[in-house]
Amino acid sequence: QVQLMESGGGSVQAGGSLRLSCAAFGYTYSLYCMGWFRQAPGKEREGVASIDSDGSTSVADSVKGRFTISQDNAKNTLYLQMNSLKPEDTAMYYCAASRRCYTLFPTDYNYWGQGTQVTVSS
């Protein structure tokens, strides 16, 4: 049974940093590509960053230069380092797994975590 569990969310002031983690269980981690998504109240879920098994990444323009996606295949863990946070980054952040790579479309992802809340105050 595939399980994804996010952690690391919290409340920070604008300009601060957070590091999100996503622990994966129940499947062969390297067979899937991974992504981070976020959803603010009243808005659609949007792709933030994705990474494939070889480490190639794709990052949304809205966070490029501020957010970095990475993974530790030995630990089956995905990360999102978020720097220079802005109030508009406030959202629930989700990790997800997909058999398709190089995509930030939520509908391409098969498995989802429960999410971790990130709140950025001005």
C-alpha positions, -999 to +999 in steps of 0.1 A: +000+000+000+015+033-011+018+059+016+032+094+014+036+114+046+046+151+045+062+170+074+080+202+080+052+228+075+047+257+099+043+294+102+071+318+092+076+354+085+081+367+049+117+361+039+121+330+060+127+294+051+112+260+056+122+225+045+094+201+037+099+163+038+078+135+023+085+100+034+073+073+010+063+038+020+049+007+004+064+008-031+097+009-050+105+046-047+128+048-077+100+036-101+080+067-096+086+104-103+078+127-074+062+161-072+053+189-048+020+207-051+002+234-032-034+245-028-045+278-012-081+283+000-104+289-029-077+281-055-069+251-076-041+228-068-009+238-086+023+221-093+054+235-076+082+212-085+089+177-098+119+153-098+126+121-116+145+091-105+177+104-121+174+137-103+162+159-131+139+186-119+112+209-131+102+240-111+072+263-115+081+299-125+064+313-094+090+296-072+120+294-094+151+306-077+135+302-043+124+266-040+145+235-045+133+200-049+155+171-040+153+135-029+173+108-010+166+075-028+182+055+000+158+070+025+127+070+001+123+107+010+115+137-010+123+173+001+113+208-008+136+236+004+117+268+004+137+301+008+126+337+006+091+328+014+063+352+005+028+355+019+015+342-015+033+309-008+007+303+020-010+270+012-014+234+020+016+215+004+013+180-009+037+155-022+027+130-049+040+101-069+035+095-106+045+070-132+048+099-156+077+123-153+084+159-161+049+169-153+033+194-129-003+185-137-020+171-106-041+147-128-009+129-138-002+119-102-014+086-088-007+088-051-010+117-027+000+126+009-023+143+034-005+176+031+013+199+054+003+236+060+027+264+053+017+299+065+038+330+056+030+362+074+040+396+061 
